[in-house]
Amino acid sequence: MTYRANPDPWNYLASAYEADKYRATIAALPQHQFRSCLEIGCSIGVLTEMLSTRADHVTGVDLSEEALSSARSRLSAVARVQLHGLTIPAQWPQGRWDLVVLSEVAYYLSADEIASLSTRIAESTYPKAWCLLVNWTGETQTIWHGPDAARALIDGLCELRQISHLERIQHPQFVIDLVALS
């Protein structure tokens, strides 16, 4: 699927699944307000907009310029959001975060990219930061099953930083992993 052919190819705006996932993601946030949030794979900015109500500053990244164009339109009035076209983890935004969110992203990466992503997150987050991973539990048509990709990322974080809290929230079609980095 491409954003050129369809500006909302995964039906982020109208899907009941996406609405449930967004509600559960925001509900899983462990505190009401964050200083700075990095959302990897922000797409058209639907979750980014929700995260902007819970963070003083949000950096959204995506590799699709078409998706980012839609996100920029959606979020043009939200000054605390910055959007960047980057290929994660090879490219990385400047900044430090106390919340990193990856919603249905990790299973698109190779094992080496997940290891590199773990390093990038560990090096760019504040002490007592949070990493929130959301993954579809069905077939992904990628090399990873969603929860397995999350586990690989969490294992990588465990090698690099102390984990003070780890929680898995299971939903019928997706799972949320919440990781506290010491």
Secondary structure by P-SEA (a helix, b strand, c coil): cccccccccccccccaaaaaaaaaaaaacccccccbbbbccccccaaaaaaaacccbbbbbbccaaaaaaaaaaccccccbbbbbcccccccccccccbbbbccccccccaaaaaaaaaaaaaccccbbbbbbbbbcccccccccaaaaaaaaaaaaaacccccbbbbbbcccbbbbbbbcc
